[in-house]
């Protein structure tokens, strides 16, 4: 469907890049020629993904990052730009969820989901966006879920956070239109 080298020379950062959708995204980007910066709280998991990226002939940097901490996200983007000289694509994939009836959701768990999903996405958009806006090009992709539009039983925290990410994506897409920086969401 795409040329094998369509992303050659591009640098992509994927949060939550050690497992699941994040890992699959990172490996797909590498297969199409991108070098990768992988972020997650668990250094061992992202080192494993980094090894797979390198086996595909691409460069990879693994940076342990808690996306709920704006200082760590700033450090992540600085590491990407410092090591690779640029950042072309930033995928906000890191997530958290506690599936349970809302009446059993503690404020601590609610806050954890909001801090990782909504705030972490904002911090990633902010830091990657600053670099991309300065360069006049780049793409930010925010991973959401279909229940952001519908809600779902047992998913009040995640659905609320993902709905916030949808609105953040639309707002930044409108604000940054014409700047060369695209902001999109995938559900």
Backbone as CSV, one residue per row, in Angstrom:
resi,resn,N_x,N_y,N_z,CA_x,CA_y,CA_z,C_x,C_y,C_z
1,UNK,0.824,-1.185,0.000,0.000,0.000,0.000,0.876,1.259,0.000
2,UNK,1.948,1.295,0.794,2.891,2.408,0.817,4.246,1.907,0.356
3,UNK,5.074,2.832,-0.126,6.463,2.481,-0.408,7.115,2.032,0.892
4,UNK,8.007,1.070,0.812,8.687,0.565,2.002,9.506,1.627,2.725
5,UNK,9.918,2.655,1.995,10.767,3.681,2.598,10.053,5.024,2.758
6,UNK,8.744,5.010,2.820,7.971,6.256,2.863,8.344,7.149,4.061
7,UNK,8.841,6.552,5.145,9.221,7.322,6.330,10.735,7.431,6.509
8,UNK,11.486,7.077,5.473,12.953,7.148,5.562,13.380,8.578,5.916
9,UNK,14.291,8.677,6.893,14.770,9.974,7.331,13.885,10.644,8.360
10,UNK,12.768,10.014,8.687,11.835,10.564,9.677,12.135,9.979,11.054
11,UNK,11.857,10.758,12.087,12.000,10.309,13.470,10.631,10.362,14.125
12,UNK,10.243,9.233,14.701,8.943,9.122,15.358,9.140,8.770,16.823
13,UNK,8.305,9.331,17.672,8.279,8.995,19.094,6.924,8.379,19.402
14,UNK,6.936,7.247,20.087,5.699,6.557,20.453,5.691,6.354,21.957
15,UNK,4.698,6.947,22.634,4.554,6.705,24.068,3.764,5.423,24.265
16,UNK,4.021,4.748,25.365,3.406,3.442,25.558,3.926,2.468,24.515
17,UNK,5.185,2.642,24.116,5.757,1.888,23.013,6.293,0.516,23.357
18,UNK,6.086,0.056,24.582,6.634,-1.233,24.976,5.713,-2.410,24.783
19,UNK,4.421,-2.151,24.639,3.449,-3.241,24.528,2.286,-2.821,23.635
20,UNK,1.474,-3.780,23.277,0.186,-3.539,22.629,0.225,-2.666,21.391
21,UNK,-0.728,-1.736,21.331,-0.877,-0.845,20.186,0.380,-0.016,19.975
22,UNK,0.998,0.458,21.047,2.201,1.271,20.930,3.350,0.507,20.294
23,UNK,3.547,-0.713,20.731,4.616,-1.537,20.161,4.332,-1.828,18.690
24,UNK,3.106,-2.203,18.374,2.740,-2.492,16.988,2.911,-1.255,16.110
25,UNK,2.550,-0.097,16.638,2.709,1.161,15.902,4.184,1.435,15.636
26,UNK,5.001,1.307,16.673,6.442,1.560,16.539,7.064,0.636,15.494
27,UNK,6.746,-0.635,15.551,7.328,-1.587,14.599,6.857,-1.316,13.171
28,UNK,5.617,-0.905,13.020,5.105,-0.565,11.686,5.815,0.667,11.144
29,UNK,5.992,1.684,11.980,6.713,2.884,11.550,8.141,2.536,11.146
30,UNK,8.779,1.657,11.911,10.144,1.229,11.584,10.178,0.470,10.260
31,UNK,9.183,-0.376,10.015,9.130,-1.129,8.752,9.039,-0.198,7.549
32,UNK,8.452,0.978,7.766,8.334,1.958,6.687,9.488,2.965,6.688
33,UNK,10.523,2.715,7.485,11.740,3.503,7.397,12.014,4.498,8.495
34,UNK,11.114,4.683,9.449,11.324,5.672,10.516,12.292,5.150,11.574
35,UNK,13.067,6.058,12.131,13.825,5.776,13.349,12.894,6.081,14.509
36,UNK,13.097,5.388,15.644,12.125,5.467,16.722,12.697,5.921,18.049
37,UNK,11.900,6.700,18.754,12.112,6.993,20.163,10.931,6.353,20.872
38,UNK,11.231,5.464,21.806,10.188,4.720,22.507,10.124,5.180,23.955
39,UNK,8.906,5.403,24.419,8.712,5.873,25.786,7.686,5.006,26.501
40,UNK,7.968,4.711,27.756,7.056,4.016,28.660,7.681,4.068,30.038
41,UNK,6.906,3.775,31.033,7.456,3.772,32.390,8.415,2.610,32.601
42,UNK,8.183,1.488,31.923,8.972,0.277,32.108,10.112,0.222,31.090
43,UNK,11.320,0.526,31.534,12.492,0.566,30.651,12.723,-0.775,29.962
44,UNK,12.507,-1.879,30.672,12.747,-3.202,30.101,11.862,-3.446,28.885
45,UNK,10.594,-3.079,28.984,9.678,-3.305,27.857,10.075,-2.486,26.635
46,UNK,10.424,-1.225,26.842,10.773,-0.422,25.668,12.137,-0.805,25.104
47,UNK,13.016,-1.332,25.952,14.292,-1.846,25.429,14.032,-3.034,24.516
48,UNK,13.062,-3.872,24.872,12.708,-5.006,24.021,12.178,-4.561,22.675
49,UNK,11.300,-3.557,22.680,10.791,-3.025,21.416,11.917,-2.366,20.626
50,UNK,12.797,-1.638,21.321,13.933,-0.989,20.652,14.805,-2.025,19.950
51,UNK,15.025,-3.165,20.577,15.824,-4.230,19.953,15.140,-4.728,18.680
52,UNK,13.826,-4.860,18.702,13.094,-5.299,17.505,13.183,-4.251,16.393
53,UNK,13.123,-2.966,16.773,13.256,-1.885,15.788,14.643,-1.945,15.146
54,UNK,15.661,-2.127,15.980,17.042,-2.208,15.459,17.219,-3.413,14.534
55,UNK,16.531,-4.511,14.858,16.605,-5.704,14.012,16.017,-5.440,12.620
56,UNK,15.182,-4.427,12.524,14.608,-4.025,11.239,15.526,-3.054,10.494
57,UNK,16.691,-2.763,11.096,17.649,-1.880,10.454,17.461,-0.407,10.749
58,UNK,16.650,-0.101,11.739,16.378,1.289,12.090,17.056,1.617,13.414
59,UNK,17.287,2.881,13.664,17.820,3.338,14.949,16.682,3.446,15.962
60,UNK,17.005,3.210,17.227,15.987,3.296,18.271,16.596,3.798,19.567
61,UNK,15.855,4.621,20.254,16.225,5.149,21.556,15.086,4.845,22.514
62,UNK,15.399,4.231,23.649,14.386,3.912,24.672,14.573,4.864,25.838
63,UNK,13.512,5.608,26.165,13.578,6.607,27.234,12.461,6.332,28.235
64,UNK,12.832,5.857,29.425,11.821,5.630,30.463,11.150,6.963,30.774
65,UNK,9.824,6.992,30.644,9.080,8.239,30.791,7.720,7.967,31.404
66,UNK,7.380,8.744,32.405,6.024,8.774,32.950,5.367,9.996,32.327
67,UNK,4.453,9.796,31.384,3.863,10.913,30.651,3.002,11.822,31.521
68,UNK,2.673,11.383,32.726,1.894,12.241,33.621,2.758,13.306,34.285
69,UNK,4.054,13.257,34.057,5.002,14.228,34.612,5.509,15.119,33.480
70,UNK,5.111,16.402,33.450,5.508,17.252,32.333,7.028,17.389,32.178
71,UNK,7.766,17.341,33.264,9.224,17.444,33.173,9.808,16.233,32.447
72,UNK,9.244,15.041,32.679,9.736,13.847,31.994,9.394,13.879,30.511
73,UNK,8.234,14.427,30.160,7.869,14.526,28.744,8.783,15.536,28.048
74,UNK,9.081,16.628,28.719,10.009,17.618,28.159,11.379,16.976,27.926
75,UNK,11.829,16.164,28.883,13.106,15.448,28.762,13.067,14.454,27.607
76,UNK,11.942,13.777,27.421,11.769,12.822,26.324,11.943,13.508,24.968
77,UNK,11.241,14.612,24.767,11.327,15.319,23.488,12.736,15.870,23.288
78,UNK,13.340,16.387,24.352,14.718,16.890,24.259,15.681,15.759,23.885
79,UNK,15.476,14.566,24.437,16.327,13.420,24.105,16.164,13.038,22.635
80,UNK,14.936,13.046,22.157,14.684,12.710,20.748,15.404,13.694,19.828
81,UNK,15.219,14.974,20.087,15.839,15.999,19.245,17.359,15.984,19.418
82,UNK,17.820,15.770,20.642,19.255,15.727,20.894,19.942,14.572,20.198
83,UNK,19.329,13.388,20.232,19.951,12.202,19.627,19.769,12.126,18.114
84,UNK,18.611,12.545,17.625,18.298,12.391,16.205,18.320,13.707,15.431
85,UNK,18.345,14.837,16.142,18.378,16.133,15.479,17.032,16.648,15.028
86,UNK,15.996,15.856,15.243,14.665,16.253,14.774,13.609,15.339,15.383
87,UNK,12.357,15.738,15.267,11.221,14.915,15.649,10.112,15.224,14.658
88,UNK,9.715,14.215,13.881,8.735,14.422,12.817,7.332,13.943,13.175
89,UNK,7.264,12.920,14.003,5.977,12.311,14.331,5.968,11.965,15.808
90,UNK,4.895,12.336,16.501,4.754,12.027,17.922,3.414,11.332,18.106
91,UNK,3.440,10.110,18.621,2.223,9.334,18.830,1.950,9.249,20.332
92,UNK,0.864,9.884,20.762,0.411,9.821,22.154,-0.431,8.567,22.316
93,UNK,0.197,7.501,22.775,-0.476,6.221,22.917,-0.567,5.759,24.377
94,UNK,0.288,6.263,25.249,0.292,5.809,26.647,-1.108,5.959,27.246
95,UNK,-1.521,4.968,28.014,-2.872,4.987,28.575,-2.913,4.281,29.918
96,UNK,-4.014,4.487,30.599,-4.287,3.800,31.861,-5.792,3.596,31.943
97,UNK,-6.194,2.542,32.627,-7.622,2.286,32.765,-7.864,1.404,33.977
98,UNK,-8.952,1.643,34.629,-9.440,0.793,35.714,-10.892,0.494,35.374
99,UNK,-11.149,-0.694,34.865,-12.502,-1.052,34.452,-13.273,-1.520,35.678
100,UNK,-14.267,-0.711,36.030,-15.101,-1.025,37.195,-16.309,-0.105,37.208
101,UNK,-17.353,-0.507,37.915,-18.502,0.392,38.050,-18.045,1.731,38.654
102,UNK,-18.600,2.799,38.162,-18.187,4.129,38.599,-18.317,4.298,40.110
103,UNK,-19.338,3.715,40.709,-19.525,3.861,42.155,-18.364,3.249,42.941
104,UNK,-17.548,2.426,42.265,-16.397,1.808,42.921,-15.069,2.471,42.519
105,UNK,-15.155,3.540,41.737,-13.951,4.246,41.277,-13.488,5.191,42.370
106,UNK,-12.258,5.031,42.801,-11.714,5.929,43.818,-11.200,7.205,43.149
107,UNK,-11.178,8.307,43.878,-10.611,9.539,43.326,-9.156,9.364,42.877
108,UNK,-8.400,8.543,43.573,-6.997,8.317,43.197,-6.925,7.648,41.822
109,UNK,-7.753,6.643,41.596,-7.735,5.961,40.295,-8.247,6.881,39.186
110,UNK,-9.296,7.661,39.471,-9.793,8.645,38.504,-8.659,9.588,38.094
111,UNK,-7.958,10.126,39.076,-6.876,11.071,38.819,-5.739,10.410,38.036
112,UNK,-5.434,9.162,38.339,-4.379,8.450,37.617,-4.699,8.365,36.126
113,UNK,-5.938,8.000,35.807,-6.347,7.897,34.403,-6.274,9.269,33.736
114,UNK,-6.791,10.304,34.396,-6.747,11.655,33.820,-5.314,12.131,33.612
115,UNK,-4.456,11.867,34.601,-3.063,12.323,34.504,-2.320,11.661,33.350
116,UNK,-2.543,10.375,33.138,-1.835,9.671,32.068,-2.482,9.943,30.710
117,UNK,-3.779,9.756,30.616,-4.451,9.830,29.312,-4.612,11.275,28.828
118,UNK,-5.245,12.111,29.615,-5.528,13.475,29.154,-4.334,14.405,29.357
119,UNK,-3.829,14.472,30.580,-2.703,15.371,30.837,-1.452,14.927,30.090
120,UNK,-1.180,13.622,30.080,-0.010,13.117,29.365,-0.069,13.423,27.882
121,UNK,-1.251,13.320,27.299,-1.416,13.668,25.886,-1.168,15.154,25.675
122,UNK,-1.711,15.978,26.569,-1.470,17.419,26.462,0.018,17.736,26.547
123,UNK,0.711,17.137,27.537,2.150,17.412,27.684,2.921,16.997,26.433
124,UNK,2.555,15.852,25.855,3.215,15.398,24.635,2.949,16.338,23.471
125,UNK,1.689,16.745,23.310,1.349,17.695,22.241,2.100,19.005,22.432
126,UNK,2.164,19.472,23.654,2.825,20.739,23.951,4.311,20.692,23.610
127,UNK,5.018,19.697,24.126,6.470,19.634,23.927,6.837,19.285,22.492
128,UNK,6.191,18.271,21.933,6.471,17.929,20.532,6.025,19.070,19.625
129,UNK,4.878,19.648,19.940,4.345,20.747,19.141,5.278,21.944,19.090
130,UNK,5.884,22.296,20.209,6.821,23.431,20.219,7.947,23.203,19.211
131,UNK,8.526,22.006,19.240,9.610,21.676,18.309,9.104,21.706,16.868
132,UNK,7.968,21.095,16.622,7.444,21.016,15.267,7.038,22.380,14.733
133,UNK,6.420,23.200,15.574,6.027,24.538,15.141,7.250,25.375,14.779
134,UNK,8.309,25.214,15.549,9.555,25.927,15.259,10.124,25.501,13.903
135,UNK,10.027,24.203,13.598,10.535,23.662,12.320,9.576,23.914,11.166
136,UNK,8.299,24.117,11.493,7.295,24.322,10.449,6.770,23.046,9.836
137,UNK,6.992,21.911,10.537,6.456,20.647,10.031,6.418,19.605,11.142
138,UNK,5.514,18.667,10.974,5.410,17.555,11.910,3.981,17.064,11.992
139,UNK,3.845,15.939,12.662,2.535,15.328,12.818,2.409,14.731,14.216
140,UNK,1.307,15.016,14.853,0.984,14.448,16.160,-0.256,13.582,15.983
141,UNK,-0.181,12.360,16.477,-1.313,11.437,16.399,-1.675,11.026,17.816
142,UNK,-2.910,11.275,18.201,-3.416,10.924,19.522,-4.313,9.694,19.410
143,UNK,-4.008,8.677,20.190,-4.805,7.451,20.168,-5.971,7.611,21.143
144,UNK,-7.172,7.420,20.631,-8.385,7.513,21.454,-9.157,6.204,21.332
145,UNK,-10.360,6.190,21.839,-11.205,4.989,21.775,-12.610,5.412,21.369
146,UNK,-13.315,4.539,20.660,-14.655,4.861,20.183,-15.595,5.246,21.324
147,UNK,-15.353,4.727,22.518,-16.242,5.068,23.629,-16.044,6.504,24.116
148,UNK,-15.100,7.224,23.543,-14.963,8.651,23.853,-16.208,9.412,23.412
149,UNK,-16.904,8.923,22.380,-18.109,9.574,21.881,-19.375,9.008,22.517
150,UNK,-19.317,7.784,23.011,-20.539,7.123,23.469,-20.585,6.868,24.965
151,UNK,-19.406,6.855,25.614,-19.350,6.384,26.995,-19.509,4.875,27.005
152,UNK,-19.260,4.267,28.159,-19.423,2.824,28.280,-19.454,2.457,29.749
153,UNK,-20.241,1.449,30.103,-20.290,1.016,31.491,-18.912,0.582,31.982
154,UNK,-18.549,1.030,33.157,-17.276,0.645,33.756,-16.079,1.402,33.221
155,UNK,-16.305,2.323,32.298,-15.207,3.052,31.667,-15.355,4.565,31.792
156,UNK,-15.996,5.033,32.846,-16.247,6.474,32.989,-14.963,7.294,32.961
157,UNK,-13.936,6.860,33.666,-12.684,7.635,33.709,-12.014,7.645,32.345
158,UNK,-11.836,6.492,31.742,-11.168,6.410,30.454,-11.965,7.128,29.370
159,UNK,-13.279,6.931,29.341,-14.113,7.592,28.331,-14.039,9.104,28.481
160,UNK,-14.059,9.589,29.707,-13.982,11.034,29.944,-12.633,11.582,29.505
161,UNK,-11.573,10.877,29.848,-10.235,11.316,29.459,-10.073,11.287,27.936
162,UNK,-10.520,10.211,27.302,-10.392,10.102,25.852,-11.249,11.152,25.143
163,UNK,-12.430,11.483,25.693,-13.254,12.558,25.119,-12.499,13.883,25.195
164,UNK,-11.792,14.101,26.297,-10.954,15.291,26.407,-9.857,15.305,25.368
165,UNK,-9.274,14.149,25.083,-8.224,14.057,24.068,-8.802,14.374,22.681
166,UNK,-10.026,13.914,22.411,-10.669,14.223,21.132,-10.802,15.742,20.978
167,UNK,-11.282,16.413,22.005,-11.465,17.861,21.944,-10.123,18.592,21.882
168,UNK,-9.130,18.116,22.619,-7.791,18.690,22.545,-7.255,18.575,21.119
169,UNK,-7.437,17.421,20.511,-6.978,17.193,19.146,-7.626,18.174,18.180
170,UNK,-8.941,18.334,18.273,-9.653,19.275,17.403,-9.171,20.703,17.632
171,UNK,-8.980,21.073,18.887,-8.540,22.436,19.213,-7.153,22.723,18.657
172,UNK,-6.204,21.792,18.876,-4.851,21.998,18.367,-4.812,21.942,16.847
173,UNK,-5.610,21.053,16.262,-5.676,20.980,14.801,-6.128,22.305,14.210
174,UNK,-7.123,22.928,14.835,-7.606,24.231,14.362,-6.576,25.330,14.629
175,UNK,-5.991,25.315,15.824,-5.031,26.350,16.198,-3.768,26.297,15.348
176,UNK,-3.306,25.103,15.035,-2.038,24.948,14.328,-2.212,24.762,12.819
177,UNK,-3.437,24.834,12.324,-3.632,24.679,10.880,-2.869,25.777,10.157
178,UNK,-2.264,25.423,9.064,-1.478,26.381,8.298,-0.045,26.524,8.787
179,UNK,0.308,25.848,9.878,1.664,25.956,10.444,2.590,24.845,9.948
180,UNK,2.011,23.866,9.247,2.789,22.707,8.823,2.748,21.568,9.817
181,UNK,2.042,21.768,10.942,1.928,20.725,11.984,0.486,20.213,11.973
182,UNK,0.361,18.912,11.739,-0.949,18.264,11.738,-1.191,17.595,13.088
183,UNK,-2.414,17.654,13.569,-2.796,16.974,14.808,-4.062,16.187,14.510
184,UNK,-3.959,14.859,14.672,-5.092,13.975,14.373,-5.265,12.961,15.482
185,UNK,-6.427,12.350,15.503,-6.707,11.267,16.462,-7.137,10.040,15.697
186,UNK,-6.784,8.888,16.243,-7.211,7.600,15.694,-7.902,6.839,16.808
187,UNK,-9.084,6.333,16.511,-9.828,5.526,17.477,-9.766,4.083,17.046
